[in-house]
Amino acid sequence: MNRDGGGLAFVGCLILGSGIGMLFDNTAAGSTIGLGVGFLALAFFNKR
């Protein structure tokens, strides 16, 4: 499996968003925000 920077950034943003959501007792919102930021990071890295 090829792990480019975009894929790792996507997973990292998702996990980070989930963790921040857990800190504020709202895991679903944190995961959704992390997912959105991850997709933006994936698009940025694939554009390069």
Secondary structure as GFF3:
##gff-version 3
##sequence-region A 1 48
A	DSSP	alpha_helix	5	23	.	.	.	ID=ss1
A	DSSP	alpha_helix	27	47	.	.	.	ID=ss2
###
